[in-house]
């Protein structure tokens, strides 16, 4: 094969050439002097092609229920040991939630009662949260399916276009199955460190279900050298506060879903991974195909729109985590180790650990609220100025959610909201705008800025990035804004 032909060969030509032998499509090898295929030339055999496609379907698990497939893969990826929860731990968790409920009732008017408190193993957390994960990563799944199908249709060798003309639905199903494998591996990896049902900032479980992951709680308590009973109470308060917030502001889930959709629209499938796979997989061992094609499919955000979408998502998660941080710290005033627990949890959220990095690599999504301290400073300031009512009022309407500018300058939040808020503004109008943003997708900066609450300009994104570097030095009184 000539160097020119090799350079022009796209990834899918390499794949199919690999599958059908060295003299694959486009090789020209074995042609006679008139360019007609010779004895050694590649001839597309529909029966052989069908066999290969059936093998690929089997490899990627086509036909299986994606959620069941993801759950099964996640269960296999759960780190061991994952011991069963004993009665003593169940009682300790139940007591922790009861006490946390009493304390939170004094710290916020949001209802934290009537929750079913449970202690889960890592494997149980995987099974119970998988439906929630499927819901929130749906935009990424759909983006991946579309990108892979479009890539196949544009890069498949010309000789095979006719044979593959009716295979689009099959490849769409295969991509869904591939993503089920991705999310399964990712959630399984995350189960090693997750402490509660809402730790990632998403309502993965029903609002009446509050859980702790016992093995990880004990491990975390040991790592920070704080009594496990204190850690349980603090984490129970965090879990209840999260659930109360999402119940009180049901539109908040729609905000998160919209942010995820806009973020997913900027994700790209890494076709270079497919190209690398084609040169490394042994043609005689086609089972390697499924493992290689699933690894590193996503490229990180590179364009300004992608970075803006990521900033919006991170800021929204930071606002949620910041409110919970302030409320729980206030509620747990009687815990001797609350400062140590709070700082450990803040650092844990601000930096991605091995499990979070694995999740990001496999799914292309990060859940680290890097501006948690800034959000906590804003809510702490509002509480100082107007009490718990002013702090909690932020979640009474989507238009009141803090923006990047508000995280940069907490002291100016109230003035900016007073100028923007009008009596004519309604919840329906705000939700309509949220849905419109999700439908319109990524727009030009000039078009999207008026509709985008968080990160509305490049300067705001830049200041967000700058603030991350020094976030560990912030305090609760809006310190950065005073500079």
MIGUTI-308766 format. One record per residue (C-alpha): x, y, z; residue number from 0. Coordinates in steps of 0.02 Angstrom, whole numbers, plus 50000, padded with zeros to 5 digits. Layout:
<pts>
{{X Y Z} NUM}
...
</pts>
This chain:
<pts>
{{50000 50000 50000} 0}
{{50071 50170 49956} 1}
{{50102 50305 50086} 2}
{{49977 50417 49998} 3}
{{49840 50289 50013} 4}
{{49884 50257 50193} 5}
{{49874 50442 50235} 6}
{{49706 50459 50151} 7}
{{49632 50307 50235} 8}
{{49505 50357 50367} 9}
{{49479 50264 50533} 10}
{{49332 50160 50472} 11}
{{49427 50107 50317} 12}
{{49562 50045 50433} 13}
{{49436 49953 50539} 14}
{{49353 49866 50395} 15}
{{49520 49834 50312} 16}
{{49579 49757 50473} 17}
{{49425 49648 50487} 18}
{{49430 49584 50309} 19}
{{49617 49567 50287} 20}
{{49769 49667 50235} 21}
{{49700 49698 50060} 22}
{{49550 49795 50127} 23}
{{49449 49931 50042} 24}
{{49549 50063 49956} 25}
{{49711 49966 49961} 26}
{{49716 49935 49774} 27}
{{49832 49792 49810} 28}
{{49811 49645 49693} 29}
{{49730 49745 49552} 30}
{{49783 49706 49377} 31}
{{49863 49837 49263} 32}
{{49690 49899 49208} 33}
{{49637 49930 49389} 34}
{{49518 49782 49400} 35}
{{49522 49676 49557} 36}
{{49638 49531 49540} 37}
{{49642 49366 49627} 38}
{{49710 49447 49785} 39}
{{49595 49601 49777} 40}
{{49463 49634 49910} 41}
{{49286 49582 49864} 42}
{{49144 49633 49980} 43}
{{49049 49477 50026} 44}
{{48875 49521 50094} 45}
{{48868 49358 50192} 46}
{{49036 49394 50272} 47}
{{48983 49572 50309} 48}
{{48825 49508 50393} 49}
{{48927 49389 50498} 50}
{{49044 49528 50554} 51}
{{48897 49641 50596} 52}
{{48815 49504 50698} 53}
{{48978 49480 50792} 54}
{{48990 49667 50827} 55}
{{48809 49669 50887} 56}
{{48849 49530 51007} 57}
{{49007 49617 51069} 58}
{{48915 49777 51109} 59}
{{48767 49689 51184} 60}
{{48639 49754 51060} 61}
{{48463 49705 51108} 62}
{{48497 49713 51295} 63}
{{48407 49840 51402} 64}
{{48533 49985 51420} 65}
{{48490 50020 51602} 66}
{{48501 49837 51651} 67}
{{48663 49822 51553} 68}
{{48737 49978 51637} 69}
{{48686 49914 51809} 70}
{{48763 49744 51778} 71}
{{48928 49821 51719} 72}
{{48929 49943 51865} 73}
{{48902 49802 51989} 74}
{{49053 49712 51919} 75}
{{49156 49872 51935} 76}
{{49111 49902 52118} 77}
{{49273 49895 52221} 78}
{{49288 49760 52352} 79}
{{49271 49726 52493} 80}
{{49092 49788 52500} 81}
{{49028 49712 52663} 82}
{{48845 49699 52707} 83}
{{48777 49830 52826} 84}
{{48759 49768 53003} 85}
{{48616 49808 53123} 86}
{{48729 49917 53227} 87}
{{48768 50027 53077} 88}
{{48585 50034 53028} 89}
{{48539 50097 53203} 90}
{{48681 50224 53203} 91}
{{48624 50292 53035} 92}
{{48442 50302 53088} 93}
{{48491 50398 53245} 94}
{{48602 50514 53144} 95}
{{48460 50559 53026} 96}
{{48339 50589 53170} 97}
{{48458 50709 53255} 98}
{{48503 50795 53092} 99}
{{48318 50820 53055} 100}
{{48293 50908 53222} 101}
{{48442 51021 53198} 102}
{{48397 51066 53019} 103}
{{48220 51114 53070} 104}
{{48300 51256 53169} 105}
{{48417 51308 53027} 106}
{{48295 51318 52881} 107}
{{48109 51327 52847} 108}
{{48126 51200 52706} 109}
{{48044 51038 52757} 110}
{{48166 50898 52799} 111}
{{48040 50780 52879} 112}
{{47961 50619 52816} 113}
{{48118 50545 52737} 114}
{{48158 50360 52737} 115}
{{48335 50345 52806} 116}
{{48437 50198 52745} 117}
{{48615 50133 52746} 118}
{{48675 50057 52583} 119}
{{48821 49954 52522} 120}
{{48915 50016 52369} 121}
{{48826 49890 52259} 122}
{{48657 49943 52326} 123}
{{48698 50126 52292} 124}
{{48739 50079 52112} 125}
{{48574 49988 52085} 126}
{{48466 50119 52167} 127}
{{48544 50272 52085} 128}
{{48561 50200 51909} 129}
{{48388 50260 51850} 130}
{{48435 50436 51907} 131}
{{48601 50427 51816} 132}
{{48515 50369 51658} 133}
{{48400 50521 51665} 134}
{{48537 50651 51691} 135}
{{48664 50582 51568} 136}
{{48533 50560 51431} 137}
{{48592 50718 51336} 138}
{{48769 50648 51330} 139}
{{48707 50478 51275} 140}
{{48605 50555 51134} 141}
{{48751 50664 51080} 142}
{{48866 50514 51076} 143}
{{48742 50411 50975} 144}
{{48719 50549 50846} 145}
{{48905 50585 50833} 146}
{{48953 50403 50808} 147}
{{48817 50373 50679} 148}
{{48864 50530 50581} 149}
{{49048 50485 50589} 150}
{{49013 50312 50523} 151}
{{48904 50376 50381} 152}
{{49035 50502 50324} 153}
{{49191 50396 50346} 154}
{{49137 50221 50296} 155}
{{49225 50163 50137} 156}
{{49126 50198 49978} 157}
{{49122 50012 49935} 158}
{{49021 49978 50092} 159}
{{48896 50120 50089} 160}
{{48768 50013 49997} 161}
{{48785 49868 50117} 162}
{{48775 49982 50270} 163}
{{48634 50091 50203} 164}
{{48506 50005 50312} 165}
{{48620 49984 50463} 166}
{{48596 50157 50542} 167}
{{48471 50096 50672} 168}
{{48587 49953 50714} 169}
{{48734 50070 50743} 170}
{{48622 50186 50843} 171}
{{48575 50040 50954} 172}
{{48757 49988 50965} 173}
{{48808 50162 51020} 174}
{{48673 50159 51154} 175}
{{48743 49995 51214} 176}
{{48920 50065 51211} 177}
{{48864 50210 51318} 178}
{{48780 50090 51440} 179}
{{48951 50010 51460} 180}
{{49030 50182 51486} 181}
{{48907 50239 51619} 182}
{{48913 50070 51703} 183}
{{49101 50076 51722} 184}
{{49094 50258 51778} 185}
{{48960 50235 51911} 186}
{{49046 50078 51972} 187}
{{49208 50175 51995} 188}
{{49117 50317 52083} 189}
{{49041 50196 52208} 190}
{{49212 50180 52290} 191}
{{49205 50354 52365} 192}
{{49026 50421 52363} 193}
{{48959 50455 52537} 194}
{{48774 50500 52513} 195}
{{48638 50486 52384} 196}
{{48650 50670 52332} 197}
{{48836 50701 52351} 198}
{{48861 50740 52166} 199}
{{48728 50875 52177} 200}
{{48596 50781 52076} 201}
{{48431 50710 52141} 202}
{{48472 50532 52092} 203}
{{48345 50457 52214} 204}
{{48166 50504 52257} 205}
{{48149 50653 52374} 206}
{{48088 50541 52516} 207}
{{48240 50427 52511} 208}
{{48392 50480 52613} 209}
{{48544 50365 52612} 210}
{{48722 50347 52672} 211}
{{48850 50226 52599} 212}
{{48914 50145 52758} 213}
{{49082 50076 52701} 214}
{{49134 50242 52625} 215}
{{49073 50343 52775} 216}
{{49180 50241 52894} 217}
{{49329 50257 52776} 218}
{{49307 50446 52761} 219}
{{49292 50467 52950} 220}
{{49452 50370 52974} 221}
{{49544 50473 52843} 222}
{{49501 50640 52925} 223}
{{49521 50571 53101} 224}
{{49347 50620 53162} 225}
{{49228 50508 53258} 226}
{{49117 50412 53137} 227}
{{48959 50459 53234} 228}
{{48993 50644 53206} 229}
{{49028 50616 53021} 230}
{{48865 50519 53003} 231}
{{48764 50661 53080} 232}
{{48847 50793 52971} 233}
{{48823 50690 52812} 234}
{{48644 50649 52860} 235}
{{48611 50836 52876} 236}
{{48687 50864 52704} 237}
{{48580 50728 52628} 238}
{{48420 50797 52705} 239}
{{48463 50975 52654} 240}
{{48491 50923 52473} 241}
{{48327 50829 52467} 242}
{{48233 50974 52547} 243}
{{48305 51096 52422} 244}
{{48256 50994 52269} 245}
{{48083 50965 52341} 246}
{{48056 51149 52382} 247}
{{48119 51206 52210} 248}
{{48066 51068 52088} 249}
{{48119 51177 51941} 250}
{{48298 51160 52000} 251}
{{48310 50988 51921} 252}
{{48256 51065 51756} 253}
{{48396 51193 51774} 254}
{{48522 51054 51800} 255}
{{48454 50956 51652} 256}
{{48462 51111 51541} 257}
{{48642 51144 51593} 258}
{{48687 50963 51558} 259}
{{48603 50973 51387} 260}
{{48699 51128 51337} 261}
{{48860 51049 51400} 262}
{{48826 50887 51306} 263}
{{48797 50981 51143} 264}
{{48979 51035 51146} 265}
{{49053 50863 51179} 266}
{{49141 50777 51035} 267}
{{49176 50595 51003} 268}
{{49361 50560 50990} 269}
{{49378 50472 50822} 270}
{{49567 50467 50842} 271}
{{49536 50333 50974} 272}
{{49450 50229 50840} 273}
{{49597 50255 50724} 274}
{{49720 50201 50858} 275}
{{49612 50049 50891} 276}
{{49618 49998 50709} 277}
{{49806 49989 50713} 278}
{{49819 49895 50878} 279}
{{49680 49767 50884} 280}
{{49724 49592 50826} 281}
{{49608 49548 50679} 282}
{{49600 49370 50742} 283}
{{49534 49429 50911} 284}
{{49382 49536 50871} 285}
{{49328 49533 51054} 286}
{{49459 49668 51086} 287}
{{49355 49784 50977} 288}
{{49222 49822 51108} 289}
{{49349 49859 51246} 290}
{{49454 49976 51140} 291}
{{49315 50073 51057} 292}
{{49238 50118 51225} 293}
{{49394 50194 51299} 294}
{{49419 50383 51291} 295}
{{49278 50420 51168} 296}
{{49257 50599 51225} 297}
{{49364 50752 51192} 298}
{{49369 50883 51331} 299}
{{49286 51052 51299} 300}
{{49394 51162 51187} 301}
{{49284 51297 51110} 302}
{{49222 51451 51201} 303}
{{49043 51389 51194} 304}
{{49096 51223 51270} 305}
{{49193 51310 51408} 306}
{{49046 51424 51443} 307}
{{48927 51276 51456} 308}
{{49046 51188 51575} 309}
{{49061 51347 51680} 310}
{{48872 51363 51689} 311}
{{48853 51183 51748} 312}
{{48992 51199 51877} 313}
{{48919 51362 51944} 314}
{{48745 51288 51961} 315}
{{48815 51138 52057} 316}
{{48917 51259 52163} 317}
{{48761 51361 52207} 318}
{{48671 51203 52263} 319}
{{48821 51141 52362} 320}
{{48853 51315 52434} 321}
{{48678 51332 52506} 322}
{{48688 51157 52581} 323}
{{48861 51196 52652} 324}
{{48801 51352 52745} 325}
{{48638 51275 52808} 326}
{{48718 51115 52871} 327}
{{48863 51205 52954} 328}
{{48738 51312 53049} 329}
{{48630 51163 53094} 330}
{{48777 51060 53160} 331}
{{48839 51192 53283} 332}
{{48839 51063 53424} 333}
{{48962 50947 53336} 334}
{{49140 50969 53404} 335}
{{49215 50914 53238} 336}
{{49104 51014 53120} 337}
{{49245 51130 53062} 338}
{{49358 50985 53021} 339}
{{49219 50889 52932} 340}
{{49166 51043 52834} 341}
{{49341 51083 52774} 342}
{{49373 50903 52724} 343}
{{49212 50897 52624} 344}
{{49249 51064 52541} 345}
{{49419 51006 52484} 346}
{{49345 50842 52427} 347}
{{49220 50933 52317} 348}
{{49342 51060 52249} 349}
{{49463 50930 52182} 350}
{{49429 50776 52078} 351}
{{49487 50614 52158} 352}
{{49530 50455 52062} 353}
{{49348 50400 52051} 354}
{{49289 50569 51989} 355}
{{49428 50573 51859} 356}
{{49377 50401 51799} 357}
{{49197 50460 51784} 358}
{{49251 50613 51686} 359}
{{49359 50509 51568} 360}
{{49225 50381 51532} 361}
{{49073 50495 51519} 362}
{{49149 50665 51479} 363}
{{49065 50747 51629} 364}
{{49129 50826 51789} 365}
{{49029 50857 51948} 366}
{{49154 50960 52046} 367}
{{49077 51122 52110} 368}
{{49243 51215 52108} 369}
{{49164 51378 52164} 370}
{{49082 51305 52318} 371}
{{49173 51426 52434} 372}
{{49116 51575 52332} 373}
{{48936 51513 52334} 374}
{{48947 51482 52522} 375}
{{49015 51659 52544} 376}
{{48863 51727 52451} 377}
{{48737 51630 52555} 378}
{{48831 51673 52714} 379}
{{48823 51857 52669} 380}
{{48636 51850 52629} 381}
{{48606 51763 52795} 382}
{{48703 51898 52886} 383}
{{48605 52036 52800} 384}
{{48428 51964 52803} 385}
{{48430 51804 52904} 386}
{{48382 51631 52845} 387}
{{48234 51700 52749} 388}
{{48346 51804 52634} 389}
{{48465 51656 52613} 390}
{{48329 51533 52567} 391}
{{48230 51654 52458} 392}
{{48361 51630 52321} 393}
{{48272 51468 52274} 394}
{{48098 51544 52264} 395}
{{48119 51584 52079} 396}
{{48241 51535 51939} 397}
{{48283 51718 51905} 398}
{{48354 51735 52081} 399}
{{48488 51601 52058} 400}
{{48663 51675 52076} 401}
{{48762 51705 51917} 402}
{{48949 51703 51889} 403}
{{48949 51890 51925} 404}
{{48862 51858 52090} 405}
{{48992 51728 52140} 406}
{{49127 51855 52097} 407}
{{49040 51994 52194} 408}
{{48921 51928 52329} 409}
{{48897 52102 52404} 410}
{{48813 52163 52244} 411}
{{48691 52017 52227} 412}
{{48540 52104 52304} 413}
{{48561 52265 52205} 414}
{{48579 52172 52041} 415}
{{48425 52067 52077} 416}
{{48323 52219 52127} 417}
{{48364 52300 51960} 418}
{{48323 52144 51859} 419}
{{48168 52084 51953} 420}
{{47997 52147 51901} 421}
{{47825 52108 51968} 422}
{{47774 52046 51796} 423}
{{47903 51907 51797} 424}
{{47821 51739 51828} 425}
{{47881 51563 51859} 426}
{{47802 51505 51695} 427}
{{47901 51635 51599} 428}
{{48063 51583 51683} 429}
{{48034 51398 51650} 430}
{{47987 51438 51470} 431}
{{48152 51527 51449} 432}
{{48245 51378 51522} 433}
{{48161 51260 51399} 434}
{{48193 51378 51254} 435}
{{48377 51382 51297} 436}
{{48382 51193 51299} 437}
{{48298 51183 51128} 438}
{{48401 51318 51048} 439}
{{48563 51239 51105} 440}
{{48729 51326 51090} 441}
{{48711 51496 51008} 442}
{{48829 51635 50964} 443}
{{48888 51738 51111} 444}
{{48784 51887 51057} 445}
{{48625 51783 51050} 446}
{{48649 51679 51206} 447}
{{48707 51811 51329} 448}
{{48536 51890 51366} 449}
{{48463 51718 51407} 450}
{{48608 51646 51504} 451}
{{48606 51681 51690} 452}
{{48772 51602 51733} 453}
{{48933 51647 51644} 454}
{{48853 51774 51527} 455}
{{49015 51840 51459} 456}
{{49195 51794 51429} 457}
{{49257 51905 51569} 458}
{{49144 51813 51690} 459}
{{49213 51646 51634} 460}
{{49390 51712 51652} 461}
{{49357 51776 51826} 462}
{{49281 51608 51869} 463}
{{49438 51521 51815} 464}
{{49547 51643 51911} 465}
{{49442 51623 52067} 466}
{{49462 51434 52065} 467}
{{49649 51449 52091} 468}
{{49627 51536 52256} 469}
{{49465 51462 52313} 470}
{{49540 51375 52463} 471}
{{49581 51543 52541} 472}
{{49404 51612 52534} 473}
{{49289 51639 52682} 474}
{{49104 51652 52716} 475}
{{49091 51841 52713} 476}
{{49115 51871 52530} 477}
{{49303 51896 52547} 478}
{{49347 51900 52361} 479}
{{49223 52036 52322} 480}
{{49307 52155 52444} 481}
{{49470 52158 52347} 482}
</pts>
